Amino acid sequence: MRRLLFPVLLGLVGVAILASLGVWQLRRLEAKEALIAAIEARIAAAPVAIPPAPDPLADRFLPVAVEGALPGQEAPVLTTLGGRGPGYRIVAVLESAEGRRVLVDLGFVPEADRDRTRRAERVRVVGNLAWPDETDRFTPRPDPEANTWFARDVTAMAAALGTEPVLVVARSVEPPLGPVPVPLDASGVRNDHLGYAVTWFGLAAVWAVMSGALALRTWRRTT
């Protein structure tokens, strides 16, 4: 019977560890779902004025409304939109009546409409503040001659266009200017915890079966 002690303990300890990791992932799933719900609720809230000094962490997803003129300065961002194919996000400069210059993501246009500069004496943009994390070491540098960008780099765009490092991703633009708004949502928040939990519980089941087989083989050898 002593020989059975090792495989039994091995099985119990292994199953306990793997199952506890599965439970931990379920707890993280619950927390992540709560976070996503909070983000979605914030995105859809009533808009306010852009704060005097927006904070990239505290004011992320903040719903805002801004009015002003579009002088025609734009930074087209090469992208692909599901169902619409390749095109550009039109990030433009908006000058408010108070003299603030901020960036507004007006939305998506197909390649054929890329160079149709949007100018307006007065527009109203309702959207959400964002500082997208779209750049890494593989992201091409902007092409200033072709005026083509490959990511919404708020800091670099603000420096190039002479604005505050503030981006409003439009939910609506009045009057419409052509681009189709691509509003923010919580889809960018990764939530893979259910898959991880299933994996850990599956490993616990496999460990239990293998430990049971080892214990059975050991018992047969001792009888």
Residue pairs with C-beta under 8 A, 6 or more apart in sequence:
1 222
3 218
3 221
3 222
4 215
4 218
4 219
4 222
6 218
7 211
7 214
7 215
7 218
8 211
8 215
10 211
10 214
11 207
11 208
11 210
11 211
11 212
11 214
11 215
12 211
14 204
14 207
14 208
14 211
15 204
15 207
15 208
15 211
18 200
18 201
18 203
18 204
18 207
19 200
19 201
19 204
21 200
22 197
22 198
22 199
22 200
22 201
22 204
23 197
25 193
25 194
25 196
25 197
25 200
26 193
26 194
26 197
28 193
29 191
29 193
29 194
29 197
32 189
32 191
32 193
33 191
35 189
36 186
36 189
36 191
39 61
39 186
39 189
40 185
40 186
42 61
42 62
42 63
43 61
43 63
43 128
43 183
43 184
43 185
43 186
44 63
45 63
46 63
47 63
47 64
47 65
47 126
47 127
48 62
48 63
48 64
48 65
49 64
49 65
49 66
50 64
50 66
50 100
50 102
50 129
50 166
50 168
51 59
51 62
54 62
54 129
54 166
56 131
59 129
60 129
60 130
60 131
61 128
61 129
61 130
61 184
62 128
62 129
63 126
63 127
63 128
64 126
64 127
64 128
64 129
64 168
65 124
65 125
65 126
66 94
66 96
66 102
66 104
66 124
66 125
66 168
67 96
67 97
67 122
67 123
67 124
67 125
68 94
68 95
68 96
68 97
68 100
68 122
68 123
69 94
69 95
69 120
69 121
69 122
69 123
70 92
70 93
70 94
70 95
70 118
70 119
70 120
70 123
70 177
71 93
71 95
71 119
72 92
72 117
72 118
72 119
73 92
73 93
73 161
74 90
74 91
74 92
74 93
74 117
74 118
74 147
75 91
75 92
75 103
75 142
75 147
75 149
75 157
75 160
75 161
76 88
76 89
76 90
76 91
76 114
76 147
76 148
76 149
77 88
77 89
77 90
77 91
77 149
77 150
77 151
77 152
78 86
78 88
78 148
78 149
78 150
79 86
79 87
79 88
79 89
79 108
80 86
80 87
81 87
81 108
81 182
84 108
84 110
84 180
85 110
86 110
86 111
87 108
87 109
87 110
87 111
87 113
87 114
88 108
88 109
88 111
88 114
89 105
89 107
89 108
89 152
89 179
89 182
90 105
90 106
90 107
90 108
90 109
90 118
90 179
91 103
91 104
91 105
91 106
91 149
91 152
91 157
91 167
92 103
92 104
92 106
92 118
93 101
93 102
93 103
93 104
93 161
93 162
93 163
94 101
94 102
94 103
94 104
94 123
94 125
94 168
95 101
96 102
100 164
101 161
101 162
101 163
101 164
102 163
102 164
102 166
102 167
102 168
103 154
103 157
103 158
103 161
103 163
103 164
103 166
103 167
103 168
104 125
104 127
104 167
104 168
104 170
105 127
105 130
105 152
105 167
105 168
105 169
105 170
105 182
106 118
106 125
106 170
106 173
106 177
106 179
106 181
107 170
107 173
107 179
107 180
107 181
107 182
108 179
108 180
108 182
109 116
109 178
109 179
109 180
113 178
116 178
118 177
118 178
118 179
120 175
120 177
123 173
123 174
123 175
123 177
124 173
124 174
125 168
125 170
125 172
125 173
126 170
126 171
126 172
127 168
127 169
127 170
127 171
127 172
127 181
127 183
127 184
128 168
128 169
128 171
128 183
128 184
129 166
129 167
129 168
129 169
130 152
130 154
130 167
130 168
130 169
130 184
131 154
131 165
131 167
132 151
132 152
132 154
132 167
134 151
134 152
134 153
135 151
135 153
139 150
139 151
140 150
141 150
142 148
142 149
142 150
142 153
142 156
142 160
143 149
144 160
149 157
152 167
154 165
154 166
154 167
155 165
157 163
157 167
158 164
158 165
158 166
169 182
169 183
169 184
170 181
170 183
171 181
171 183
171 184
172 181
173 179
173 181
